[in-house]
């Protein structure tokens, strides 16, 4: 197996694994674990952890799928890897924007 396939599979699996972990252990979500008890009351943690699980698992699967679809279509290794990484570079920042709807604390 070539190194590019290993990297794509590992990063996709790691992303999906983080999704399952966030769903199972919401206290590991960055920012939530450092909030005061008062602020935690204003966070829909069940909705947030479900959202993170679904989003990260979908991103991990899309990362892997995009790579293999492009490679099967005849794209070069560089194109496949860069495009698959673009899925993560666009998806992760988008995740943080969409996740804000579960935090009902007032922002400054």
MDTraj code that builds the backbone (N, CA, C; nanometers):
import mdtraj as md
import numpy as np

residues = "UNK UNK UNK UNK UNK UNK UNK UNK UNK UNK UNK UNK UNK UNK UNK UNK UNK UNK UNK UNK UNK UNK UNK UNK UNK UNK UNK UNK UNK UNK UNK UNK UNK UNK UNK UNK UNK UNK UNK UNK UNK UNK UNK UNK UNK UNK UNK UNK UNK UNK UNK UNK UNK UNK UNK UNK UNK UNK UNK UNK UNK UNK UNK UNK UNK UNK UNK UNK UNK UNK UNK UNK UNK UNK UNK UNK UNK UNK UNK UNK UNK UNK UNK UNK UNK UNK UNK UNK UNK UNK UNK UNK UNK UNK UNK UNK UNK UNK UNK UNK UNK UNK UNK UNK UNK UNK UNK UNK".split()
xyz = np.array([
    [0.0860, -0.1179, 0.0000],
    [0.0000, 0.0000, 0.0000],
    [0.0901, 0.1236, 0.0000],
    [0.0551, 0.2186, -0.0838],
    [0.1394, 0.3374, -0.0955],
    [0.1181, 0.4334, 0.0219],
    [0.2179, 0.5158, 0.0495],
    [0.2091, 0.6072, 0.1646],
    [0.0912, 0.7045, 0.1564],
    [0.0563, 0.7502, 0.0364],
    [-0.0546, 0.8443, 0.0252],
    [-0.1861, 0.7801, 0.0676],
    [-0.2068, 0.6545, 0.0343],
    [-0.3299, 0.5849, 0.0748],
    [-0.3329, 0.5696, 0.2261],
    [-0.2192, 0.5356, 0.2842],
    [-0.2125, 0.5196, 0.4306],
    [-0.2454, 0.6509, 0.5001],
    [-0.1896, 0.7604, 0.4513],
    [-0.2144, 0.8918, 0.5128],
    [-0.3620, 0.9294, 0.5017],
    [-0.4208, 0.9101, 0.3841],
    [-0.5618, 0.9449, 0.3651],
    [-0.6507, 0.8585, 0.4539],
    [-0.6235, 0.7289, 0.4602],
    [-0.7040, 0.6407, 0.5453],
    [-0.6891, 0.6760, 0.6934],
    [-0.5669, 0.7050, 0.7356],
    [-0.5455, 0.7403, 0.8766],
    [-0.6126, 0.8723, 0.9140],
    [-0.5982, 0.9746, 0.8301],
    [-0.6603, 1.1034, 0.8636],
    [-0.8125, 1.0940, 0.8588],
    [-0.8656, 1.0191, 0.7640],
    [-1.0110, 1.0007, 0.7586],
    [-1.0620, 0.9247, 0.8798],
    [-0.9909, 0.8185, 0.9163],
    [-1.0302, 0.7393, 1.0331],
    [-1.0143, 0.8198, 1.1623],
    [-0.9089, 0.8992, 1.1712],
    [-0.8883, 0.9825, 1.2898],
    [-0.9999, 1.0864, 1.3035],
    [-1.0382, 1.1466, 1.1925],
    [-1.1458, 1.2452, 1.1952],
    [-1.2772, 1.1799, 1.2383],
    [-1.3095, 1.0653, 1.1791],
    [-1.4318, 0.9937, 1.2162],
    [-1.4243, 0.9467, 1.3619],
    [-1.3068, 0.9004, 1.4043],
    [-1.2896, 0.8567, 1.5431],
    [-1.3129, 0.9698, 1.6418],
    [-1.2665, 1.0899, 1.6068],
    [-1.2922, 1.2070, 1.6924],
    [-1.4420, 1.2350, 1.7007],
    [-1.5119, 1.2103, 1.5917],
    [-1.6566, 1.2287, 1.5925],
    [-1.7252, 1.1328, 1.6882],
    [-1.6866, 1.0059, 1.6814],
    [-1.7452, 0.9080, 1.7735],
    [-1.7083, 0.9403, 1.9182],
    [-1.5883, 0.9868, 1.9391],
    [-1.5436, 1.0223, 2.0737],
    [-1.6221, 1.1423, 2.1275],
    [-1.6452, 1.2425, 2.0434],
    [-1.7218, 1.3606, 2.0858],
    [-1.8655, 1.3224, 2.1171],
    [-1.9198, 1.2266, 2.0440],
    [-2.0561, 1.1817, 2.0709],
    [-2.0666, 1.1047, 2.2009],
    [-1.9646, 1.0234, 2.2290],
    [-1.9675, 0.9401, 2.3490],
    [-1.9220, 1.0138, 2.4745],
    [-1.8294, 1.1076, 2.4595],
    [-1.7726, 1.1795, 2.5730],
    [-1.7773, 1.3298, 2.5486],
    [-1.8932, 1.3933, 2.5630],
    [-1.9052, 1.5365, 2.5350],
    [-1.8158, 1.6242, 2.6225],
    [-1.7719, 1.5732, 2.7367],
    [-1.6841, 1.6522, 2.8227],
    [-1.5475, 1.6741, 2.7579],
    [-1.5175, 1.6040, 2.6491],
    [-1.3908, 1.6219, 2.5777],
    [-1.3977, 1.7311, 2.4711],
    [-1.5154, 1.7882, 2.4503],
    [-1.5316, 1.8927, 2.3491],
    [-1.4590, 2.0184, 2.3948],
    [-1.3722, 2.0671, 2.3089],
    [-1.2916, 2.1854, 2.3416],
    [-1.3819, 2.3039, 2.3736],
    [-1.3502, 2.3714, 2.4793],
    [-1.4266, 2.4883, 2.5211],
    [-1.5363, 2.4531, 2.6202],
    [-1.6073, 2.3446, 2.5964],
    [-1.7149, 2.3049, 2.6870],
    [-1.6578, 2.2604, 2.8208],
    [-1.5491, 2.1863, 2.8168],
    [-1.4929, 2.1332, 2.9413],
    [-1.4331, 2.2413, 3.0311],
    [-1.4068, 2.3591, 2.9769],
    [-1.3503, 2.4668, 3.0581],
    [-1.4550, 2.5705, 3.1004],
    [-1.5789, 2.5525, 3.0573],
    [-1.6854, 2.6473, 3.0936],
    [-1.7237, 2.6313, 3.2398],
    [-1.7726, 2.7385, 3.2955],
    [-1.8255, 2.7311, 3.4316],
    [-1.9567, 2.6532, 3.4282],
    [-1.9983, 2.6050, 3.5437],
    [-2.1231, 2.5293, 3.5525],
    [-2.2414, 2.6134, 3.5056],
    [-2.2371, 2.7427, 3.5332],
    [-2.3446, 2.8341, 3.4919],
    [-2.3545, 2.8415, 3.3388],
    [-2.2400, 2.8522, 3.2724],
    [-2.2405, 2.8589, 3.1255],
    [-2.2763, 2.7252, 3.0621],
    [-2.2362, 2.6154, 3.1269],
    [-2.2684, 2.4830, 3.0736],
    [-2.4193, 2.4605, 3.0686],
    [-2.4921, 2.5252, 3.1604],
    [-2.6383, 2.5115, 3.1616],
    [-2.7009, 2.5673, 3.0343],
    [-2.6343, 2.6620, 2.9702],
    [-2.6862, 2.7264, 2.8501],
    [-2.6384, 2.6619, 2.7207],
    [-2.5776, 2.5453, 2.7309],
    [-2.5298, 2.4743, 2.6121],
    [-2.6128, 2.3476, 2.5948],
    [-2.6658, 2.3290, 2.4752],
    [-2.7377, 2.2062, 2.4418],
    [-2.6328, 2.1000, 2.4095],
    [-2.5805, 2.0367, 2.5143],
    [-2.4685, 1.9443, 2.4963],
    [-2.5101, 1.8191, 2.4222],
    [-2.6311, 1.7754, 2.4413],
    [-2.6780, 1.6568, 2.3681],
    [-2.6830, 1.6862, 2.2180],
    [-2.7394, 1.8014, 2.1822],
    [-2.7461, 1.8410, 2.0419],
    [-2.6085, 1.8656, 1.9839],
    [-2.5211, 1.9308, 2.0616],
    [-2.3859, 1.9612, 2.0155],
    [-2.3052, 1.8339, 1.9928],
    [-2.3098, 1.7411, 2.0865],
    [-2.2315, 1.6186, 2.0706],
    [-2.2838, 1.5338, 1.9548],
    [-2.4153, 1.5314, 1.9355],
    [-2.4729, 1.4597, 1.8211],
    [-2.4296, 1.5247, 1.6905],
    [-2.4360, 1.6581, 1.6852],
    [-2.3943, 1.7317, 1.5663],
    [-2.2470, 1.7051, 1.5343],
    [-2.1613, 1.7136, 1.6354],
    [-2.0184, 1.6907, 1.6137],
    [-1.9920, 1.5483, 1.5661],
    [-2.0600, 1.4518, 1.6260],
    [-2.0410, 1.3131, 1.5842],
    [-2.0761, 1.2962, 1.4365],
    [-2.1938, 1.3428, 1.3984],
    [-2.2378, 1.3273, 1.2591],
    [-2.1460, 1.4019, 1.1625],
    [-2.1110, 1.5246, 1.1967],
    [-2.0299, 1.6084, 1.1082],
    [-1.8895, 1.5497, 1.0901],
    [-1.8257, 1.5098, 1.1995],
    [-1.6893, 1.4583, 1.1901],
    [-1.6835, 1.3213, 1.1219],
    [-1.7810, 1.2370, 1.1465],
    [-1.7846, 1.1078, 1.0775],
    [-1.8060, 1.1301, 0.9276],
    [-1.8954, 1.2219, 0.8927],
    [-1.9183, 1.2528, 0.7505],
    [-1.7934, 1.3122, 0.6864],
    [-1.7234, 1.4001, 0.7570],
    [-1.5998, 1.4578, 0.7032],
    [-1.4927, 1.3509, 0.6822],
    [-1.4781, 1.2625, 0.7772],
    [-1.3796, 1.1548, 0.7627],
    [-1.4122, 1.0653, 0.6445],
    [-1.5391, 1.0299, 0.6296],
    [-1.5807, 0.9466, 0.5168],
    [-1.5638, 1.0208, 0.3845],
    [-1.5978, 1.1494, 0.3821],
    [-1.5834, 1.2287, 0.2602],
    [-1.4364, 1.2434, 0.2223],
    [-1.3512, 1.2604, 0.3212],
    [-1.2071, 1.2727, 0.2979],
    [-1.1555, 1.1484, 0.2235],
    [-1.1935, 1.0324, 0.2715],
    [-1.1503, 0.9070, 0.2095],
    [-1.2160, 0.8883, 0.0731],
    [-1.3464, 0.9124, 0.0668],
    [-1.4205, 0.8918, -0.0576],
    [-1.3711, 0.9831, -0.1695],
    [-1.3486, 1.1098, -0.1398],
    [-1.3022, 1.2042, -0.2424],
    [-1.1687, 1.1582, -0.2995],
    [-1.0796, 1.1151, -0.2136],
    [-0.9492, 1.0683, -0.2611],
    [-0.9656, 0.9510, -0.3584],
    [-1.0404, 0.8490, -0.3169],
    [-1.0522, 0.7302, -0.4009],
    [-1.1327, 0.7561, -0.5283],
    [-1.2331, 0.8402, -0.5221],
    [-1.3093, 0.8748, -0.6431],
    [-1.2186, 0.9456, -0.7439],
    [-1.1403, 1.0408, -0.6958],
    [-1.0498, 1.1120, -0.7861],
    [-0.9424, 1.0198, -0.8435],
    [-0.8893, 0.9317, -0.7612],
    [-0.7866, 0.8390, -0.8099],
    [-0.8459, 0.7431, -0.9126],
    [-0.9683, 0.6950, -0.8902],
    [-1.0328, 0.6068, -0.9873],
    [-1.0654, 0.6805, -1.1165],
    [-1.0884, 0.8100, -1.1060],
    [-1.1176, 0.8915, -1.2238],
    [-0.9918, 0.9271, -1.3018],
    [-0.8758, 0.8911, -1.2503],
    [-0.7518, 0.9145, -1.3216],
    [-0.6712, 1.0338, -1.2748],
    [-0.7126, 1.0973, -1.1680],
    [-0.6372, 1.2115, -1.1161],
    [-0.5059, 1.1629, -1.0554],
    [-0.4070, 1.2482, -1.0558],
    [-0.2781, 1.2149, -0.9971],
    [-0.2861, 1.2072, -0.8460],
    [-0.1815, 1.1519, -0.7872],
    [-0.1756, 1.1368, -0.6414],
    [-0.1861, 1.2723, -0.5738],
    [-0.1132, 1.3709, -0.6251],
    [-0.1141, 1.5035, -0.5633],
    [-0.2532, 1.5648, -0.5651],
    [-0.3206, 1.5526, -0.6790],
    [-0.4560, 1.6080, -0.6910],
    [-0.5499, 1.5395, -0.5933],
    [-0.5401, 1.4075, -0.5837],
    [-0.6265, 1.3326, -0.4928],
    [-0.6052, 1.3708, -0.3482],
    [-0.4795, 1.3788, -0.3081],
    [-0.4479, 1.4110, -0.1688],
    [-0.4867, 1.5556, -0.1362],
    [-0.4511, 1.6481, -0.2236],
    [-0.4830, 1.7890, -0.1976],
    [-0.6330, 1.8143, -0.1929],
    [-0.7074, 1.7526, -0.2828],
    [-0.8525, 1.7718, -0.2834],
    [-0.9158, 1.7080, -0.1604],
    [-0.8676, 1.5899, -0.1221],
    [-0.9201, 1.5251, -0.0024],
    [-0.8904, 1.6089, 0.1214],
    [-0.7719, 1.6696, 0.1255],
    [-0.7375, 1.7567, 0.2384],
    [-0.8221, 1.8840, 0.2381],
    [-0.8585, 1.9311, 0.1204],
    [-0.9439, 2.0493, 0.1109],
    [-1.0788, 2.0240, 0.1779],
    [-1.1259, 1.8998, 0.1711],
    [-1.2512, 1.8641, 0.2386],
    [-1.2382, 1.8957, 0.3873],
    [-1.1255, 1.8582, 0.4468],
    [-1.1050, 1.8837, 0.5893],
    [-1.0817, 2.0317, 0.6181],
    [-1.0045, 2.0987, 0.5316],
    [-0.9737, 2.2397, 0.5544],
    [-1.0968, 2.3284, 0.5424],
    [-1.1946, 2.2859, 0.4681],
    [-1.3202, 2.3603, 0.4571],
    [-1.4194, 2.3114, 0.5630],
    [-1.4211, 2.1812, 0.5863],
    [-1.5192, 2.1220, 0.6768],
    [-1.4996, 2.1542, 0.8234],
    [-1.3760, 2.1563, 0.8700],
    [-1.3504, 2.1806, 1.0127],
    [-1.3875, 2.3234, 1.0536],
    [-1.3437, 2.4269, 0.9802],
    [-1.3870, 2.5621, 1.0186],
    [-1.5394, 2.5799, 1.0068],
    [-1.6000, 2.5162, 0.9083],
    [-1.7454, 2.5233, 0.8946],
    [-1.8137, 2.4609, 1.0153],
    [-1.7564, 2.3530, 1.0648],
    [-1.8098, 2.2854, 1.1821],
    [-1.8184, 2.3813, 1.2999],
    [-1.7136, 2.4585, 1.3229],
    [-1.7143, 2.5493, 1.4378],
    [-1.8173, 2.6605, 1.4212],
    [-1.8420, 2.7020, 1.2985],
    [-1.9447, 2.8041, 1.2757],
    [-2.0845, 2.7495, 1.3011],
    [-2.1126, 2.6300, 1.2502],
    [-2.2453, 2.5709, 1.2675],
    [-2.2696, 2.5243, 1.4105],
    [-2.1645, 2.4891, 1.4827],
    [-2.1787, 2.4406, 1.6201],
    [-2.2202, 2.5512, 1.7164],
    [-2.2037, 2.6756, 1.6773],
    [-2.2395, 2.7868, 1.7657],
    [-2.3882, 2.7916, 1.8005],
    [-2.4704, 2.7317, 1.7166],
    [-2.6146, 2.7369, 1.7436],
    [-2.6536, 2.6586, 1.8688],
    [-2.5639, 2.5739, 1.9189],
    [-2.5934, 2.4976, 2.0394],
    [-2.5482, 2.5673, 2.1668],
    [-2.4753, 2.6771, 2.1519],
    [-2.4286, 2.7547, 2.2666],
    [-2.5184, 2.8771, 2.2797],
    [-2.5988, 2.8806, 2.3855],
    [-2.6944, 2.9891, 2.4049],
    [-2.6440, 3.0966, 2.5031],
    [-2.5152, 3.0933, 2.5324],
    [-2.4552, 3.1970, 2.6156],
    [-2.4407, 3.3247, 2.5330],
    [-2.4529, 3.4387, 2.6007],
    [-2.4378, 3.5664, 2.5309],
    [-2.2934, 3.5872, 2.4926],
    [-2.2749, 3.6353, 2.3700],
    [-2.1403, 3.6649, 2.3215],
    [-2.1132, 3.8128, 2.3365],
    [-1.9870, 3.8466, 2.3536],
    [-1.9502, 3.9869, 2.3657],
    [-1.9523, 4.0549, 2.2336],
])
top = md.Topology()
chain = top.add_chain()
for i, resn in enumerate(residues, 1):
    res = top.add_residue(resn, chain, resSeq=i)
    for name in ("N", "CA", "C"):
        top.add_atom(name, md.element.get_by_symbol(name[0]), res)
traj = md.Trajectory(xyz[None], top)
